[in-house]
Amino acid sequence: MFTKKSHADIKKSTGKFQDCKKDSTSRLRHLRTILDNVDQEEAKSLFETNYSHVYFILYDTFIQAEANLKQKVHKAHREELDGSLWLLEKILCWLPELLARRWQCHSLSRIMAKLLHLGNSPKLRREGVRYFLLWYQALGENAPSYVHSMYADLIPGLIVPQKGIVGPDVEFNATDFLNHPNMKVDGGTTSVFHDTFSHPVQNSEIVALLPPSSNEKSAPPDPRDGLEILLNSMLQTVACLRWRDNRSQKDHKAFAFLLQRFKDVFLPVFCPNFDFSMSVYEPRLELPIMRSVNKKEEVMSSCVVVLINWISHFTHERTMNHRLDNMHINEGHRLRAYQQSLIVRDVLYATRENINFVHEVYRQAFLLNFTTKSQIDAIRTAIAVYRDWMTGTTPPHFLLEPDDNGSGNAALPNNSSAGSTPRSQRLRTPSYVGAMSKENVAVRAGLQNVLQIFVTNAANVFLVNTSHLNINFSNKSRDYRSTPLHEQTEVCKKVLNVYRTMVMNTRMEPKTWEQLLLVLLQVTSIVLHQNLSGSKSSSLGGILGQAIFQTLIVTWIRAHTNVPVNVQLWEKFLAVLASLTYRDELIIEWDKTIQTLTRVFSRYVYALNLQDLPLDRLAESKGKRRRIGSVWQQSGGSAIGALKESRDRDSALDRERESNSSRSDEQSNTGAGGQLHSHQHSLSSGGHGIHAHGGATVRS
């Protein structure tokens, strides 16, 4: 019952679809029948051949659905609108070459404006954003100014300043008509049709198509939600346009256009501190300074978090795979979603400008202020991305050294074992095959530059005061609610752990060592100079004092054993620690360090183990012999004392027998025998006790 129709049936439906005498609804139904029985290439050819018929059906059914919805919102009228939108998507996907030449541009702009009206239901407007992005990327750089203006209004609540952009309602004004050659007769200006001065041509008012239902939210627009819809729609529209030639190249170019427009239009509005001059290739390693929570910046921080999470989906391998695994879609759609993610990542890694954009986005993550749970999660995500870039088996190609030339000698952590996969082989995986091409050589920045960028930017998590924030975050455990200071402490521990991993396992050049030392000195001098008037648990420096001192001192020793540390750094190191001698954490860590260094130098210079010296072993053996002798003496003395005590008791008994002359002989003999038996038992018990005591002493 679900078999495809025969060729004759398709030909018959094609004739009915092309019949202009039939109503548009019937023609649309026959068009659906045709598309259900042909492949995509045939469908594209059909649309290219009959583009005029197709667009007429779209426009006519859309106008009918709009008129019916204005009268009454009924299920049948919604289905009419859904049919029109289905055809609109097919036109946008299968006719990109025509759309790129501004085919039906003004008419489509009217349809898009109606779909994007703020009075529509959220679902319809979300679909309108997706349709607009399909059309917008097909137009590309050829888009007229009023289409650019429509793009700037895609995020409700986000006011984008527009300079010199004319909207569609005033695109064709009376002056344009008067200056048109067709409006001039015999050298004068005369309207052929009507008096343009009395009744200029204007567009009708654009109203909402489908208002939200009673159970849908009618809250004021939130820029965060609008930005999330825009970014997700950008991903959903990737590789949806079926270009006739060079499809892969044009898909990449189309998304690159959308990404560039996003950076130009929206990014400066919700993230005014975004540094477009930031460069991984020529890093400016300015030391971060202490900052305070800015309430003005907090207004748009939720939008920054949305952007950070969206970028991490494509730059963090585990996040991208986890997102795809959690999508409840069939295998075909999962494969398409994976291909879309790969295209987005390829575009993000394709140029130096985009790579700098990615790193600047993560720098903005380190500048967040721990005021919301979403901000804290975004900071953790940024740390995880850099950690996986450093330790991953398949690093992105901007981590390769500029002079590597695919030879596999790029800098990597030096903790790889002899059986690990060489870099030249690791890079030849399907997702990173492009890294070996000549085009990607120009985007290589090298591991050292990325390490320096991370070390500098990540230090910002230490340099914001959160102790005064009266905020509580809910936790999985109902009995415990964390504070911004507690969350900041945990994040700072993660950063310190990454620093320690770099120190112990990663090969670093002198410039990288120097930057790490400078950053640690900056963090130590600022964080640990905080006022300690209250308890240690009330400030970041009080909680992390020991960990910061330990990281600084160990890093300094490791740096000095790997590269030369200049005199200026040593002087700064001395000045910082000398100013913090009032902190007991420094004294304790310095004492531990001196003891450890003394043991290490003794072992390597004199071949001595300070924890197992020969003289200590001799003294210990003598002490054991003394202890054994003293134990024997103590055991003998106790036996003699017991014997003397027994003899004293016997003498007392004899004196008692002699003084008791009033007793009879029988009673005397009986009493003496009982006392003697008692004495013998006492003595034997005493003797047994001596042997037992002596035996126990010897065994010990």
C-alpha positions, 0 to 999 in steps of 0.5 A: 500500500506504500509502493511508489507511483508509476511513471505514468501517475507521476507524469499525470500529477506533473500535468495537473501541477502545471495546470494554471486553471486548477486551484493552488491547493490542488496543485500543491497536493499534486506537487507533494505527490510528485516529490514523494516519488522522485529523488532529490536530484529529480526534485531539484530539476523539477523546481528549476524547470517550473520555478514560476509555477512553484512560486505562484503556488507558494504565494497564492496558498500563503495569502489564502492561509493568511486571510483565513487565519485573520478571520478565525484560527482553525485547525484547517487554516493552520494546516494550510499555513503548514503546507505553504511553509513546507513549499517555502522550505523546498524552494529555499533549499532547491533553488539557491542559484535563483535566490542568489540572483535576487529572484523574488527578493521583495516578495520573499522579504514580505513573507519573511517579515510576516513570519518574523513578526513578534506577535506570532507564536514562538514556534512559528517565529522560530521556524521563520528564523530558520527560513530566513537564514536559508534565504539569507545565506543563499543571497550572501553578499548579494543581499540588499540593504533591507534584508540586512536590516531584517537580519539585525532584528532577528533577536528580540530585545537586542537593539542593534544600531543600524546606520544608513540601512533602508527597510522594505517599507520605504525601499520604493518611495515616491522619489524613486518613482519620479527618478525612474526613466519610465516615469518621464515623458517628453523631458518632464516628470509625469506619472503614466498611471496616477498622480504620485504626489497625491497617493504614493505607493506604499506597502500594506501593514505587516501583522502577525500571522498566528498569535500565541495560544492561551497556554503559551508564554507571553513574557517579554522577549529575552535576548538570551532566548533569541540568541539561542534560537539564532545560533541553533538555526544557524547550525540547522541550516548548514548544508541544506541548500542543494547547489548544482555545482561545488556544493561542499565549497558553497556550503562552507562559504554560506556558513562562513557568511552567516558567522561573519554577519553574526560577528559584525552585527550582534557580537559587539552589542551583547559583548562590548568588551570583545577584543577583535584584535586578539591574536594567537599568532602574535599574542599580547600577554598583558598580565590580568588585574583585579576587577569587580563585578559590573552590574551593567555587564551582568545584564548581557552575560547570559548571552555570552554564556550561550555563545560560549556553550555553542562554540564548545559544541564544535571545538570540544570533541567530547562535548560534540559527541555527547550532544550527538549521542543524546539526540533522539533522532534516527541514524540518517538524521544523526549522520547529517547532524554530525556532518553539519557539526563538522562543517561548522568546526571546519569553518571555525578552524579555517582562517586565522580570524576565526581561530582568534575568534574562538580563543577570544570567546573562551577568554570571555568565559574566564572573565565571567563573575560567578554570579550564576550557575550557567556562568560557572558551568561555562568557565568549567567548559573553557578549562576543559577545552584547553585541557583536552587540547593540550593532552588530546591525541588528535589536537586541532591543526592550529596547535601544530607548529608553523614550521612542522610541514606535516613531519610530525615534530610539533610540540606535544606533552613529553609524557607520551610513551614509546608505544604511542601513535606518532603525530603524523599518523594521528592527524590523518583521521577523517575529521582532521585530514584537512589539517595536512593541506597547504591551505591550513598551514597558514593557520598553525600557531603552535602549542607554545602560543596557545599555552601562553594564551591559556596561562594568561587568560585563565588567571582571570578566574582568581582576580574577581572578588566574590566574597561579598556576593550574597548568592546561594546556588542550589546543589544536587544535595538538598542539605548543601547550598554553595556560594560564589566564593565556594564555586570560585575556589573549585574553579581556581583549583582546576586552573592550578591543576592544569598549571601543575600538569603543564609544569610536570608533563609538558615541554615548554619554551623559555617564553612560556616558562617566563609567562607562567612565572609572571602570571603566578607571581601576579596571582600570588601578589594580588590574591594573597594580599587580601585582607585577612581580618576575618576567618580564612574561609571568608576569602579566596586567599585564605582558602587557597593560600597553601595551594598557590604558594605550593604551585608557585614554588614548585613551578619556580624550581622546575623552571630553573631546572629546565630553562635559565630564569633571568635576574629580574624574575628572581628579584620579583620573586624575592620581593613578592615572597618577602612581602608575604612572610606574615602568612603562615602558609608561606613559612610552612611551604618554604620549610617543606621546600628547603627540607626537600631540596636538602634531601635531593641535593644530598642524594645527588651530590653526596649519594646520601639518603638523609632519611637513612644515614649510616650513623643513624643506623649505628645509633639505632642498633646501640639503642636497641641493645640498651633497651633489651638490657634494661628490660632484663634488669627490670625483670630480675629485680621484680623477681627478687622483690617477690621472693623477699616479700614471700620470706617476710610473710613466712617470718610473720607467720612463725611469730604468730604461731609462737605468740598463740600459746593458748591454742591446743596442740591439735589446733596448732598443728592443723593451723600450721599445716594450713598456713604452710600449704598456703605459703607453698602455694604462694611461693609456687605461684610467685615462682611461676609468675617469674618464669612467665614474666621472664619468658614474656620479656625475652620474647619481646 
